[in-house]
Amino acid sequence: MPGSGKTTLAYKVCNDKSVSSHFDLRAWCTVDQGYDEKKLLDKIFNQVSDSDSKLSENIDVANKLRKQLYGKRYLIVLDDLWDTATWNELTRPFPLVEKGRRIILTTRKKEVALHGKLYTDPLNL
């Protein structure tokens, strides 16, 4: 449901001092219905690598992102996901979510939240 505070809650959690100090890397990415996977992964890469550069077309952004995140505690927020295929595509480069690594997703669709669930049940607002 739009306007129920999903993004606001995710923002407050992500920027809480006790949460943000736990992670080595953090990134926030808003995903709209007509998203471009390479551009979104590039945006996440720039946030976790502290870079503003555009990666060239022939570079595998997913692989560079995977290498950047490997062995680090990271928090990635994927805001406003619309379908399960998008979840599968965007989370492919992330190393397994283990202790100290988290992905938060916000969505209007219950099936997307349930599909993205790994260790915790979705929070219904």
Backbone bond lengths (Angstrom), bond angles and torsions (degrees), N, CA, C in turn:
res aa  C-N    CA-C-N  psi(-1)  N-CA   C-N-CA  omega(-1)  CA-C   N-CA-C  phi
1 M - - - 1.448 - - 1.535 109.48 -
2 P 1.327 117.31 128.00 1.462 119.74 179.33 1.523 110.99 -68.89
3 G 1.334 115.68 146.72 1.453 120.53 174.32 1.512 115.66 77.71
4 S 1.339 117.90 14.71 1.470 119.32 -178.38 1.523 112.53 -93.31
5 G 1.328 118.50 -1.07 1.462 121.01 174.40 1.519 115.14 99.33
6 K 1.319 118.65 15.08 1.470 121.65 -178.90 1.523 111.39 -61.39
7 T 1.312 116.42 -50.52 1.457 121.17 -178.96 1.523 110.79 -66.25
8 T 1.312 117.08 -41.39 1.465 120.85 179.75 1.523 110.73 -61.74
9 L 1.318 117.34 -44.23 1.462 120.88 178.87 1.531 110.73 -63.63
10 A 1.330 117.17 -46.01 1.471 120.73 178.98 1.529 110.24 -60.66
11 Y 1.328 117.32 -40.41 1.461 121.68 179.50 1.529 111.02 -62.93
12 K 1.330 115.80 -44.69 1.468 119.53 -179.59 1.526 111.41 -65.26
13 V 1.312 117.23 -40.03 1.464 120.88 178.07 1.523 109.60 -64.96
14 C 1.317 116.64 -49.12 1.462 122.06 -176.75 1.527 111.90 -60.96
15 N 1.318 117.52 -34.43 1.459 121.34 -176.01 1.518 114.27 -99.76
16 D 1.331 117.37 2.16 1.452 120.15 174.60 1.530 108.56 -63.58
17 K 1.316 117.01 134.82 1.470 120.62 -174.38 1.526 112.68 -58.77
18 S 1.335 117.63 -40.89 1.463 119.45 -178.77 1.528 111.59 -69.54
19 V 1.314 117.15 -28.13 1.464 121.29 177.64 1.526 109.78 -79.13
20 S 1.318 116.99 -51.63 1.466 120.57 -175.35 1.526 112.28 -63.68
21 S 1.321 118.07 -32.19 1.471 120.06 -179.26 1.529 111.96 -72.03
22 H 1.324 117.96 -18.85 1.470 121.65 179.92 1.526 112.37 -73.86
23 F 1.334 117.26 -29.15 1.456 121.34 -171.26 1.520 112.12 -99.09
24 D 1.333 115.33 142.52 1.463 121.23 174.84 1.525 110.19 -74.60
25 L 1.326 116.25 -38.15 1.460 122.32 -176.25 1.523 110.22 -134.51
26 R 1.328 115.64 142.05 1.464 120.42 176.00 1.519 108.92 -137.56
27 A 1.323 115.55 147.77 1.468 120.19 176.74 1.519 109.33 -148.49
28 W 1.307 115.08 149.15 1.465 123.11 178.60 1.523 108.08 -126.81
29 C 1.312 115.96 129.30 1.457 120.14 -178.26 1.529 108.72 -138.10
30 T 1.317 116.67 122.09 1.457 120.78 175.25 1.525 108.08 -91.63
31 V 1.314 115.58 126.46 1.459 122.03 -175.53 1.521 107.98 -109.18
32 D 1.336 116.84 116.84 1.463 117.75 176.05 1.520 109.52 -100.98
33 Q 1.305 115.98 174.10 1.464 120.54 -173.66 1.517 112.99 -60.59
34 G 1.298 118.39 -34.62 1.460 121.42 -178.58 1.515 111.48 -101.55
35 Y 1.309 117.68 45.48 1.457 121.55 -173.78 1.524 112.36 -72.24
36 D 1.326 115.15 159.05 1.459 123.38 175.09 1.531 106.20 -114.96
37 E 1.340 116.97 113.67 1.470 121.42 -174.10 1.526 111.78 -55.98
38 K 1.310 118.44 -46.85 1.458 121.10 -177.69 1.526 111.07 -62.20
39 K 1.326 117.56 -42.51 1.466 120.74 -179.96 1.527 111.21 -64.99
40 L 1.339 116.90 -40.91 1.461 119.52 179.46 1.523 111.57 -67.62
41 L 1.327 117.28 -42.96 1.463 119.97 177.88 1.527 110.28 -65.20
42 D 1.324 117.07 -36.37 1.466 121.76 175.77 1.528 110.05 -62.32
43 K 1.324 116.63 -42.13 1.466 121.30 179.33 1.533 110.31 -63.50
44 I 1.325 117.24 -44.55 1.462 120.84 178.28 1.529 109.81 -63.61
45 F 1.337 116.60 -44.81 1.465 120.65 178.86 1.524 111.11 -56.97
46 N 1.334 116.94 -45.75 1.464 120.28 179.76 1.525 111.85 -61.42
47 Q 1.328 117.67 -36.17 1.462 119.98 179.48 1.525 111.90 -70.34
48 V 1.324 117.55 -42.03 1.469 119.36 -176.79 1.521 112.38 -81.13
49 S 1.330 117.31 -17.21 1.465 119.59 179.27 1.523 111.62 -104.70
50 D 1.331 116.99 1.63 1.462 122.28 -178.97 1.526 111.34 56.66
51 S 1.310 115.13 46.97 1.458 121.40 -175.97 1.521 109.55 -128.32
52 D 1.315 115.94 153.93 1.466 121.27 174.65 1.512 111.65 -117.48
53 S 1.313 116.34 11.73 1.458 119.49 -175.40 1.524 111.28 -79.20
54 K 1.299 114.50 151.95 1.461 121.41 173.35 1.520 107.18 -93.27
55 L 1.324 116.52 128.58 1.456 119.73 177.62 1.522 108.40 -78.45
56 S 1.296 116.13 142.89 1.464 119.23 -178.70 1.523 110.12 -67.74
57 E 1.314 114.60 161.25 1.457 121.65 -175.75 1.526 113.88 -59.04
58 N 1.328 117.11 -32.59 1.458 119.37 -174.04 1.531 113.31 -89.18
59 I 1.321 118.29 3.66 1.465 121.16 178.67 1.525 109.48 -89.91
60 D 1.319 116.07 137.00 1.460 121.85 177.05 1.530 108.48 -80.19
61 V 1.331 116.24 95.85 1.461 121.84 -176.15 1.522 110.62 -61.78
62 A 1.320 117.02 -40.25 1.465 120.78 -179.03 1.521 110.90 -59.27
63 N 1.321 117.11 -42.13 1.463 121.10 179.81 1.527 111.06 -68.25
64 K 1.335 117.65 -42.38 1.472 120.81 177.55 1.520 110.53 -62.37
65 L 1.328 117.04 -40.43 1.457 121.16 178.67 1.527 110.43 -64.83
66 R 1.320 117.01 -44.88 1.468 121.74 179.03 1.536 110.24 -57.08
67 K 1.317 116.42 -45.40 1.470 120.69 179.18 1.524 111.63 -64.87
68 Q 1.322 117.37 -37.70 1.461 121.67 179.92 1.534 111.25 -66.45
69 L 1.327 117.10 -35.94 1.466 121.67 -176.97 1.530 113.32 -86.06
70 Y 1.316 116.92 -21.54 1.465 121.08 -172.73 1.534 111.44 -57.47
71 G 1.328 115.05 128.90 1.458 121.66 176.39 1.515 114.66 78.50
72 K 1.320 117.25 4.34 1.464 120.67 -178.74 1.523 110.25 -113.70
73 R 1.330 115.02 155.29 1.464 120.05 173.00 1.520 106.64 -85.21
74 Y 1.332 115.62 122.72 1.456 118.63 -177.32 1.522 110.93 -131.48
75 L 1.327 114.03 152.67 1.461 122.84 172.41 1.524 106.18 -125.87
76 I 1.313 115.72 118.79 1.461 121.75 178.30 1.526 107.30 -117.61
77 V 1.320 116.83 129.30 1.463 121.28 174.97 1.523 108.15 -108.21
78 L 1.323 115.31 122.51 1.460 122.42 174.15 1.526 106.21 -108.34
79 D 1.302 115.37 100.78 1.459 121.98 -172.47 1.524 111.22 -93.30
80 D 1.315 115.35 129.44 1.461 123.99 173.48 1.525 113.57 70.36
81 L 1.319 116.57 50.29 1.465 121.96 174.27 1.527 109.70 -71.86
82 W 1.328 116.11 141.53 1.458 120.36 -176.37 1.520 114.29 -108.82
83 D 1.322 118.41 -22.32 1.460 118.01 -178.62 1.522 111.32 -153.36
84 T 1.323 115.10 164.19 1.469 121.21 -175.67 1.523 111.75 -69.96
85 A 1.315 118.19 -31.32 1.469 120.72 178.94 1.532 110.20 -63.30
86 T 1.318 116.44 -38.50 1.463 120.68 177.71 1.517 110.34 -62.75
87 W 1.333 116.91 -44.05 1.471 121.06 176.81 1.524 109.98 -56.55
88 N 1.317 117.07 -48.12 1.464 121.23 -178.60 1.527 111.83 -60.98
89 E 1.323 116.96 -42.70 1.463 121.08 -178.65 1.524 111.93 -68.70
90 L 1.321 116.77 -45.59 1.464 119.98 -174.42 1.525 113.31 -75.15
91 T 1.323 118.23 -27.26 1.469 119.32 -178.19 1.523 112.76 -92.34
92 R 1.307 117.40 -5.40 1.469 121.51 179.07 1.530 113.17 -53.32
93 P 1.334 119.69 -43.03 1.466 118.57 -177.44 1.535 114.88 -79.15
94 F 1.318 118.21 -7.60 1.460 118.95 -176.58 1.519 110.29 -80.61
95 P 1.337 116.80 128.67 1.469 118.45 173.98 1.524 109.42 -57.12
96 L 1.318 116.54 156.49 1.458 120.36 -177.61 1.517 111.89 -46.23
97 V 1.335 115.15 137.57 1.455 120.05 178.51 1.523 107.68 -74.83
98 E 1.305 115.05 106.14 1.452 121.58 -179.97 1.523 108.08 -119.31
99 K 1.315 115.65 -172.67 1.460 120.30 179.34 1.535 109.54 -54.36
100 G 1.296 115.03 125.68 1.451 120.25 178.88 1.514 114.66 92.61
101 R 1.326 117.94 -2.91 1.459 121.85 179.40 1.518 108.77 -123.00
102 R 1.324 116.43 131.46 1.458 119.24 -177.40 1.519 111.45 -142.30
103 I 1.330 114.44 148.71 1.457 122.64 171.68 1.522 106.55 -125.23
104 I 1.312 115.69 126.51 1.467 121.48 175.31 1.522 106.48 -106.55
105 L 1.316 116.63 132.02 1.451 118.92 174.10 1.514 109.10 -123.63
106 T 1.324 114.89 143.13 1.452 120.01 171.57 1.522 107.01 -115.75
107 T 1.317 114.99 143.70 1.457 120.32 -178.84 1.521 109.94 -157.46
108 R 1.303 115.98 156.79 1.464 121.60 174.19 1.523 110.90 -89.56
109 K 1.334 116.22 -12.34 1.460 120.39 -171.86 1.521 111.55 -108.68
110 K 1.317 114.91 125.37 1.461 120.89 -177.64 1.525 112.32 -61.83
111 E 1.343 117.53 -38.71 1.469 119.69 -178.40 1.530 111.60 -64.51
112 V 1.332 117.79 -31.41 1.465 121.10 176.81 1.524 109.77 -69.78
113 A 1.326 116.69 -43.16 1.463 120.64 178.55 1.527 111.10 -61.91
114 L 1.310 116.93 -42.96 1.462 120.63 179.63 1.525 111.39 -68.20
115 H 1.319 116.97 -35.92 1.463 121.21 178.73 1.532 110.95 -66.85
116 G 1.333 116.80 -38.06 1.459 121.62 -178.28 1.511 114.15 -82.06
117 K 1.306 117.04 -5.86 1.458 122.10 -177.77 1.528 110.53 -69.82
118 L 1.326 116.36 125.45 1.461 120.20 175.23 1.526 110.53 -113.04
119 Y 1.324 115.38 -57.79 1.463 119.55 -173.54 1.523 113.72 -118.33
120 T 1.298 117.58 -17.49 1.461 119.90 -177.78 1.525 109.45 -130.75
121 D 1.302 114.70 150.17 1.468 119.65 177.08 1.530 109.38 -73.40
122 P 1.323 116.83 149.48 1.465 120.42 176.81 1.524 111.10 -61.71
123 L 1.325 115.35 147.45 1.449 121.75 176.91 1.524 107.25 -95.41
124 N 1.318 116.35 119.16 1.467 120.78 177.94 1.502 109.20 -89.54
125 L 1.327 116.32 127.21 1.476 120.94 178.32 1.509 109.92 -100.45
